[in-house]
Amino acid sequence: MAVANVGANVVGGNPDVVNSVAGPPPVPSVIQVGDTGTASVASGAAGSPLPGSVTAGNTVILNVGVISATGQSTTVTSNRGTPILVIRQAAAGGGQNDLEQWYLPVTSTGALTVTVTTSDATNWRCQAVEASNCPNVSLAGQFAGSAQTTPTCPCGTTGKTNQLLVAAMNSSSVPTAGPGAPWTVYNAGGWTFANRWSSAYQVFAPGTGTTAQWSQPSGAVVMSAVFANT
């Protein structure tokens, strides 16, 4: 006789034949956020974008800003795994900077360092989000344009619940407001409105908005967003 298991269905009334029933995917949880600090980091040098140790099995989304140049070739490495490029959005012109988003499957527990090397040897910044239960990362939207007083990034989803959305932007003017709830806006360290960088994140659920919108006086923007789920 079959041993009963949680989540098992009897097939055709026969207790000896069972099918397992898949439960809902685990809900992603944001563990910590941070950035590389008030000073930008030199090309080829390491920075520490998170305040605490990262945990093996988690995922870190890296929002990387390349300063004062556009269309560069960039490599990103880490001591906790191999970062994978999701999107590289070149500046559209008008005073903003290149914006990239990478994800890092964490392979070992400990303090995280990231090294960015740029083809023009320009400095960089990084803002990071560590989360659990979201190993798969894809591009959700990207945008580059000018004269945007309410720059908007369309963070489309696959229709699944329990997705972590991470949006980032850089502008040629200082933003005055970031996305509202259910988004959480990161505005600290060197990744601030005053420095013209911003990012926001949320765990998507049915009925919540997926569009990230900032407000600013004027100017060009580059934006992109990624989602992560099981």
N, C-alpha and C positions, 0 to 999 in steps of 0.2 A: 504494500500500500504506500502511496506517495506521502512523503512528509510535507505537511502544510508549511508554506513560506509566506511571509508578509508580502503583499503585492502580487500574489499568484492567483490566477483564475482557473477554475476547473473547465476543461474543454469537453464539450459534448456530454456533460453529465458524468464523465468518467473521472473519478478522483485520482486515478493513476496517471492521468495526462494533464499537465498544467502548463500554462503560459505565464511568463513573468510579465508584469504590467509596469511600464516605465513611469516613474513619478515625474513631477515637474522639475525642471532644471534648478540647481541651487541658485540662490539669489547672490549676485556679486556684492561684495562688501568692500568699501573703501577703507583701507587700513591706515594709510598716512599720505600726506601731500607735503610738498616742499619745493625749494628751488635752490640754485647754486649760489645765491647770495647777492648782495648789493653791487659787488664788483663783477664785471664781465670776466670771462675766462679766456686765456690765450689759446690760439689754435695749437693743438697737440698736447695741451695740458689737461690734467684730470680735474673734475669738479665733483662735488658731493651734493646731489639734488634732493636728498631725503634726510630728515633729522635722525631717524632710527634705523636699525638693521632691517633688511628685507628678509623674507622667508621663502625658502625653496618651495616651488610649486605655485607661488603667486605670480602675477603679471604686473609689470611696471609700464605705464604709458609715459613716453618721454616727449614733451613738447620742446623742440630745439629751435632757438632763434639765432640766425647768423647775422651779425651786425655789420652795417655799413657797406654792403655789397649785394649783388643779385646774381642769380643763376650759377652759383658755385657748385663744385663737386665736393661732397662732404662724406666723410666716413665717421661712424660712431662705434666705439667699443666700450666694453664694461668688464669689470672684474667678477660679475655675478651671472654671466651668461652672454649670449650673442644677441645684440639688438637687431631687429628686423625692420627695415624701412616700410612704412605704410604709404606715406605721401610726402612729396617734396613740392612745396608751392612757392614759386619764385615771385619776388616782389613785382608789382605791376608798374612801378615807377611813381614818383611823387613823394619819396621820403620814407617809405617803409622798408622792411628788411625781409629776407627769405625766412620762411617758416617751414619746419619739418615736423612730422610726427612718426615716432618709432615705437615699437613695443618690445619689451624684454621679458621673455620667459625666464624666471629666476631659477637658476640651477643649484645655487648654494646659499646658505643663510649667512648673513653678516652685513657689515657696513657696505653701502653701495657707492662705487665711483664710476663716473662716465667720462670718456675722453672723446672730444670732437676735434677732428682735423679738417680744416677747410682749404680749398685749393688756392685761395688768395691770402691765406694766413691771417684772416680777420678773426676778431674775438667772437665769443658766443655766450649764450645763456641757455639754461635748461630749467623747465618746470616739470615735476614728475608726480604721478598718481600711482600708488601701489594698491592693488586690489586682489581679492581672492575670488575664486570661482568664475574666472573669465579668461580661459586660455586661448580662445580664438578671436583674432582681431582683424577687422576689415575697414576699408574706407567707406565713410558714410556721406561725405560731401566736401566740396572745396569751392573756393571763390576768390577771385582777385579782381579788383576794380578801383574806381576813383570816385571822388565826390560823393561819398556815402555818409550821410548823417545818421542813418540807422542801419549800419552794416549787419547783414543777416546771413547766417550759415545754415543751409537746409540739412539738418541732421536726420536724414531718413533712416528708418530701421527696416529690418527684414520681417516685421510683424510679430516677432517673438517678444515675449515678456522677459524680464530679468536680464536686461542688457545694460552694460555700463556705457554711457555716452560721454566722450571727452571732446570738447571743442576748444579751439585756440585761435587767437587773432593778433595781428600787429597792425598798427595804424600810423599814419603820418601826423595825426593830431591826437591830443590826449583824450581818451574816452571819459565820459561823464557818468556813465552807468553801464552795468553789465546785465546779463540775462536774469530775469526774476525766477521765482520758484516755479518748478521744482529744481532748477539749477542751483548749484553752489559755485560761487565765483571765487577764484583764487586771485588775491591782490595783496601780495606780501613780498618781502625781501627785495630782490631785483626784478621780479616779474610783476610789475605794478602798472596801474593806469599812468602814473607819472612818467614811467619809462616807455609807455605806449605798447606794453605787452599785456595780454590778459588771457585767461582760460577759465573754463567752467566745466562742471561734470554733474551727472545725475545717473541714478539707476532707473531706467525706463520701466514704466508700468502703464497698463491700459488707461487711457483718458488723460495722460499727461502730455504736455507739449514737447516736441522734439526739435524746435527751432531755437537756435541760440542767437540772440540779438543784442547788440551793444548800441549805445548812444554816444555821439561825439559831435563837435562843432562842424567838422568837414574833413575832407582828406581821403587819401587812398588807403585801402586795406588789403591784407591777405588773410584768408581764413581757411581752416580745414577742421574736419571732425572725424573721429573714429568710433566704432562701437566694438564692444567685446562681450562675448557670451560663451555659454557652454555648448 
